[in-house]
Amino acid sequence: MAALAACTPERTVPSPVAANAASGEASASTAPPTSVATDPAPAGGGEQETPSASAAPPSTAPSSSAPSSAVVPQHSLTDPTSPWVIVNKHRPLSPQDFVPADLVQPNIRLAVSGEAALVNSTTAAAAEKLFSAAATEGVIMTLASGYRSYSTQVATYGGYVASTGQAAADRASARPGHSEHQTGWSFDIADGGGACSFQPCFAEQPAAVWAKANAHKFGFVVRYPWMFHDTTGYFYESWHLRYIGVEAATDMASRGIATLEEYFGLEAAPDYL
């Protein structure tokens, strides 16, 4: 468990096909892929080590695969303004102090204020549709943590290091510049009543159940799925949603691909390099 930092999964053999000409990480293979099935929690959760014992049964490990050729246009995996940017323990943001130029507050239920209530404009528009659809089906969601600036990460991570040491800090909080929250492309959800917020049992709450089944229709994926901590670097976070676009999210869902690392043919990132 000590090797797993803030939600940590690693696949020993990553997909051999990277799907990104724009980022210079294009696949060497042109054959179509095989289809297959940090702040502390009270301050906003996300990208923290939270082993889940009460969530849904583990997913079956998918085989190597890559994005469908139907998913166009290709987007950069390294540009933080790209909806496909991959941020994990092997891939910090560049620049590390990146600030989205289009941060806005979405017109949805908020459980936070200030910078934590912000996401980028594309994510905001998609989130409004997601929350509205959930509400239509009687499911209440709130935005529990959105944008997290580099300076906020420095303060949070530094506090962990000072109180628990770096090894423990790496299991509890993303290092500055290594958090998806900084991109504006992700946010955490809650249910409006505080039930199991940022806890493993949130996976059983209606908001999480609905999001897991429907988020892809609005361009979102559950970024840190159950039993893939050895790939993503983080234990299951049923509350952490990441926008990648409707086509890509639906493609992942229909083919049973659980992680962005596998989908884009990248190495697993269980711990910092």
N, C-alpha and C positions, 0 to 999 in steps of 0.2 A: 504494500500500500504506500510505502514511503516514496516509491518511484513515480507515483501518479500525482501530478501537480495540477490542482484546480481543474478537475474534470479531465482525465487523461486516457485516450485510447490509441493504440498503435497497431497497425497491421504490418506483419513482417514482410509481405510482398505487395507494395503499392501497385496500382494500376499502371501498366507500361505506356499508356497513351495519355499524354497531356492534351487538353483541348483548347489551346489558346494561341492563335497566330499573332494576335495583337500584342501579346506580352512577350513574344519571343519564346514561349514555352510550348510550341506546337508539337503535335505527335509525330513520331517518325513513321507511324503506321497509318495507312489510309483505309484499311479494312474496317467495316462497321463493327462496333463493339457487340459483345454477347449480352443479351438482356438477362437480368437477374432481379430475382426478387431482391478590477476587481475589488470590487468593494466588498466589505463584510455584508452578510445577508441583510441585516436591518437597514443598511444604507442603500440597498438597491440590488444586491445579489448579482448573479451572472459571473461566469468564468471563475467559479470557486470550487474547491473540492468538496463535493457533497454526495457521498456514496448513497445509493438508493436501494433500500431493501424491500420497500413496499410498492414499487412501481410495477408496470406491466411486465410480462415475461420477456426475457432477452430476445433480441432479434437474431435471426440466422445470419451468420457472416456471409455477405455477398461475395461473388467472385469478381475478378478484375473487369472493369468496364469503363466507359468514357461517355461524354455527352453525345446525345443523338445528333446526327448531322442536321436534323430539323431545327435545332436550337441555334437560331441566327439573330443578330450578328454575334460573332465571337467578341468577348470582352477581355480586358486585361486582368490577369490574376495578381498583378503587383501594384497597379495604380489605385490609390485609396479612393479615388472618385468613381471607380468602376464597381458595378453591382456584383461582379464576380471576384473582387479582391479577396485573397485568402490571407487571413491573419491568424497565426497560431504560434506555438512555442519555437518553431523553426523559422517563422516568417514574420518579423516585426514590420510595422508600418514604415514606409519611407516617403517623406521624412517622419521621424518618430514623434515629432510634435505636431503632426498634421491636424488641421482644423477644417472641417467641411465648410464650404463657402455658402451653403444654402440651408443652414439649420433653421427649422421652423417648429412651432408647437402644433401638433396635429389636433384636429377637432374631434377628440375622443375623451373618454373618461380618464382622468389623471389621478394618480395616487402620490404624485411628486410635483415639485415645482423647480424653477431655476433651470440650470443646464440639463438636469436629469429628465425634464419634460420635453426635450428637443430630440428630433431626428432629422435626417436630410429630407428635402422636399418630396423626392420620389417615394421614400419609405413612408412618409406621412400620408400621402395620397392613398397608398396601398393599405396602410393601417386603418384609415377611415373606412374603407370598404370592408375590411376584415371584421372590425368591431361592429359595424352596422349589420353585417350578415349574421354574426353571432347573436346580437341583440334580437334580431328578427326571430331567431330560434329559441329565445328565452335564456340565452347564456350571457352573463355579465362578465366583461373583461375590463381591466384598468391597465394603463401603462404604469408599470412599477419602477422602471429605470430605463432611460434612453441614453442620450449622449453622455459620455464621460471624458472630460478633457485630459490632456496629458498631465497638467498640473494636479488635477484631482487624483489621478493614478499615482503620481509621485508621492503625494501626501498619504494616500491610503496604503500603498505598498510599504512606504517607509515606516509607517506606524506598525505594521505587522512585523517587519524586520526588527524594529527596536524592541518589541514586546515578546516575540517568539523565536527570533533568529531567521536567517534567510531560507533554510530548508523548509521550515514550517510555513513561512510567508509564501513560498512558491506553491504550496499546496492550498493556500487559502485565497490568493489574489493574483491576478495576472500582473506580470511585470509591466512597468510603464512602457507604452508603445507597442504592447502585444495584445491589446484588447479590442475586440470587435466593436465594443461600445464607442470607441473613439472615432470610428468611421462614419457613424450616422446611419449605417445600414442595418442595425440590430436594436432590439429592445427586449425588456423583460415584461411579462404580463403577470397580473394577479387577478383575483376574482371579485375585488371590491369589498370583500368582507374580512380579508386578512387570513382566511383559512389556509394554513400550511404554506404561507408565503416563503419562497426561496428554500423550501424544505422538500425532501423526497416525496412526502405524501401529497404534494401539489399535483403530482401526475394523475391522481385519482379524482381531482376536482373537475367539475364540469368545464371550466375554462380551458384547462390543459387537455382534457379528452377531446373537446371540440376542435381545438387548435391542431392537435396531432392529426385529426382526420380531415381537416378542411383547409389548413393554412396554405397548402400548395396552390389552391385555387386562386389565391391572391398574391402569389409570388414568394411565399415564405416557407422556410424549412425550420424544423426543430434542430438547431445547429449542433447540439451535444446530445445525441441519442443514447438510449439505454445500451449498456454493454459495449460501447465503442470508445471507452476512455483511453485505450491503448493506441487509438488512431488520432483522436482529436486533442488529447491532452487533458480532457476534463470529464468528470463523472456526469451522469445523466442530469440535464437541466431542462425539465419539461416546460419551463417558463421562458427560455431564451429563444426568441425567434429571429431569424436572419432573412433579409430580403435578397433574392437572387433573380427575380423576375418570374412571371407565370410560366413561361415555356420551360425553363430549366427546372423549376420546382416541380412542375407537373411531370416532366420527364423522369426526374429522380423518383417521385412517388410511384409512377406507373411501372418502373423497372426495379423497384425495391432497393434502391441504392441509398444507404443511410447517411453517409458523410460526404462533405465537400471534398475532402482529401481524396477519397476514392473516385468520386465523380470526375474530378479534374486531373486524375492520374498523378497525384502528388504523394510524396513519402509521408508516412505516419509521423506525428510529432508528439510523442508521449511526454517529452521533457525538453527543457531548454538546452541548446547546443553549448 
